[in-house]
Amino acid sequence: MTTQASSPRWMRNVLLAAGLYNVFWGAWAVLFPSAIFSWLDMPQPNYPQFWQCIGMIVGVYGVGYGIAAFDPVRHWPIVLVGFLGKVFGPLGMVQALWSGQLPWGFALNCVTNDLIWWVPFFLILKHAWEEFQSDPRSDVPPEESALLAETKDNQGCSLAELSQKHPLLLVCLRHSGCTFCREALADLSAGRAGIEKNGTKLVLVHMGTVESFAAFTAKYALSDVSAISDPERRLYRGLGLRRGKLSQLFGWSVWWRGQKSFFEGHRLGALEGDGTQMPGVFLIQRGRVVRRFIHADAADRPDYAALAQLPT
């Protein structure tokens, strides 16, 4: 999938400009390592090779920016690494200026090397994140009824078929390493009797392998529950579940709840699946969704027993 067409032209121009600037500045530092120290009446460094090495690093960053310019969304890691360097560099410079270890004239390097690029680099990263969230796919999921008919559990039965026999509480989980996924499984295990008391059956949707998820759910006494492996997130997307925004994944309330969940024993694990995928809960009866719960953020904690009750 190409993303070049979705990036505004100014992003390409900014990254090309940043690349050219870095290459020329780096070449200048390598070829004339004593120049800036002479201009600022500073003592010449005992080892000019260190300054030349810095110039080489800056120049190599320029090559990276040039590559990223032709597809900023695809090459966002290059932009991110550059942005972090442009943020942390001035922080070190402030400390050196404040302590008098460097003259204030030396700060001009930070203005041209770092500060003027903060806003455009941030906007490029923001654009890349928004493109990632939009999750464009050529294989648009079918309508819900068709999706439920074609999606089969680990026993080979489709959701439509199962829901003809009894209502289904379909729980689409986050990745198995998430503390909230583990908390959800603990809640489902503890509340399973209340969920199933009226004949509703539990079905779990995950993004891992069948084998790893079976071992994972065994820890919560849920290994006998029907499960669906959806690593491509086709069912997630078809039911309207999207990748989370930053506030939904890393907001203050999410951090607070995450710490509470962690210290309650729901430890983190290895990421298996898309770490940004949001969860959701769906009550399915006779081949159609009759109730749905879309998480407002990753820390949302639904009442599964209440969701499992059939609407009157």
VENFENQUI-V972534 format. One record per residue. N is the residue number from 1. RES is the residue in one letter. D_FIRST is the distance of its C-alpha to the first C-alpha in whole Angstrom. Layout:
BEGIN
N & RES & D_FIRST
N & RES & D_FIRST
END
This chain:
BEGIN
1 & M & 0
2 & T & 4
3 & T & 7
4 & Q & 9
5 & A & 11
6 & S & 11
7 & S & 14
8 & P & 17
9 & R & 19
10 & W & 21
11 & M & 19
12 & R & 18
13 & N & 22
14 & V & 23
15 & L & 21
16 & L & 23
17 & A & 26
18 & A & 26
19 & G & 25
20 & L & 28
21 & Y & 30
22 & N & 30
23 & V & 30
24 & F & 33
25 & W & 35
26 & G & 34
27 & A & 36
28 & W & 38
29 & A & 39
30 & V & 39
31 & L & 41
32 & F & 44
33 & P & 44
34 & S & 47
35 & A & 46
36 & I & 45
37 & F & 48
38 & S & 51
39 & W & 49
40 & L & 50
41 & D & 53
42 & M & 52
43 & P & 53
44 & Q & 51
45 & P & 49
46 & N & 51
47 & Y & 48
48 & P & 46
49 & Q & 43
50 & F & 42
51 & W & 41
52 & Q & 39
53 & C & 37
54 & I & 36
55 & G & 35
56 & M & 33
57 & I & 31
58 & V & 31
59 & G & 30
60 & V & 27
61 & Y & 25
62 & G & 25
63 & V & 23
64 & G & 21
65 & Y & 21
66 & G & 20
67 & I & 17
68 & A & 16
69 & A & 17
70 & F & 14
71 & D & 11
72 & P & 13
73 & V & 11
74 & R & 9
75 & H & 13
76 & W & 15
77 & P & 17
78 & I & 19
79 & V & 20
80 & L & 21
81 & V & 23
82 & G & 24
83 & F & 25
84 & L & 27
85 & G & 29
86 & K & 30
87 & V & 31
88 & F & 33
89 & G & 35
90 & P & 37
91 & L & 38
92 & G & 39
93 & M & 41
94 & V & 42
95 & Q & 44
96 & A & 45
97 & L & 47
98 & W & 48
99 & S & 50
100 & G & 51
101 & Q & 50
102 & L & 48
103 & P & 49
104 & W & 47
105 & G & 47
106 & F & 44
107 & A & 42
108 & L & 41
109 & N & 38
110 & C & 37
111 & V & 37
112 & T & 35
113 & N & 33
114 & D & 32
115 & L & 33
116 & I & 32
117 & W & 28
118 & W & 28
119 & V & 27
120 & P & 24
121 & F & 23
122 & F & 23
123 & L & 22
124 & I & 19
125 & L & 19
126 & K & 19
127 & H & 17
128 & A & 14
129 & W & 16
130 & E & 16
131 & E & 12
132 & F & 12
133 & Q & 15
134 & S & 13
135 & D & 11
136 & P & 9
137 & R & 9
138 & S & 9
139 & D & 12
140 & V & 15
141 & P & 18
142 & P & 21
143 & E & 24
144 & E & 26
145 & S & 28
146 & A & 26
147 & L & 24
148 & L & 27
149 & A & 29
150 & E & 26
151 & T & 26
152 & K & 28
153 & D & 30
154 & N & 31
155 & Q & 34
156 & G & 32
157 & C & 33
158 & S & 31
159 & L & 31
160 & A & 32
161 & E & 35
162 & L & 36
163 & S & 36
164 & Q & 39
165 & K & 41
166 & H & 41
167 & P & 39
168 & L & 36
169 & L & 35
170 & L & 31
171 & V & 30
172 & C & 27
173 & L & 27
174 & R & 25
175 & H & 24
176 & S & 27
177 & G & 28
178 & C & 28
179 & T & 32
180 & F & 32
181 & C & 30
182 & R & 33
183 & E & 36
184 & A & 34
185 & L & 35
186 & A & 39
187 & D & 39
188 & L & 38
189 & S & 41
190 & A & 43
191 & G & 43
192 & R & 42
193 & A & 46
194 & G & 45
195 & I & 42
196 & E & 43
197 & K & 47
198 & N & 46
199 & G & 45
200 & T & 41
201 & K & 39
202 & L & 36
203 & V & 33
204 & L & 30
205 & V & 27
206 & H & 25
207 & M & 22
208 & G & 24
209 & T & 25
210 & V & 28
211 & E & 30
212 & S & 30
213 & F & 30
214 & A & 33
215 & A & 35
216 & F & 33
217 & T & 35
218 & A & 38
219 & K & 39
220 & Y & 39
221 & A & 41
222 & L & 38
223 & S & 37
224 & D & 39
225 & V & 36
226 & S & 34
227 & A & 30
228 & I & 27
229 & S & 24
230 & D & 21
231 & P & 18
232 & E & 15
233 & R & 17
234 & R & 17
235 & L & 21
236 & Y & 21
237 & R & 18
238 & G & 20
239 & L & 23
240 & G & 22
241 & L & 22
242 & R & 19
243 & R & 18
244 & G & 21
245 & K & 22
246 & L & 24
247 & S & 27
248 & Q & 26
249 & L & 26
250 & F & 28
251 & G & 30
252 & W & 34
253 & S & 35
254 & V & 32
255 & W & 34
256 & W & 37
257 & R & 37
258 & G & 35
259 & Q & 38
260 & K & 40
261 & S & 38
262 & F & 38
263 & F & 41
264 & E & 42
265 & G & 41
266 & H & 37
267 & R & 36
268 & L & 32
269 & G & 31
270 & A & 28
271 & L & 24
272 & E & 23
273 & G & 20
274 & D & 18
275 & G & 21
276 & T & 20
277 & Q & 20
278 & M & 23
279 & P & 26
280 & G & 28
281 & V & 31
282 & F & 31
283 & L & 35
284 & I & 34
285 & Q & 37
286 & R & 37
287 & G & 34
288 & R & 33
289 & V & 32
290 & V & 35
291 & R & 35
292 & R & 32
293 & F & 32
294 & I & 29
295 & H & 29
296 & A & 30
297 & D & 29
298 & A & 28
299 & A & 32
300 & D & 33
301 & R & 36
302 & P & 36
303 & D & 39
304 & Y & 38
305 & A & 42
306 & A & 42
307 & L & 38
308 & A & 40
309 & Q & 43
310 & L & 42
311 & P & 43
312 & T & 46
END
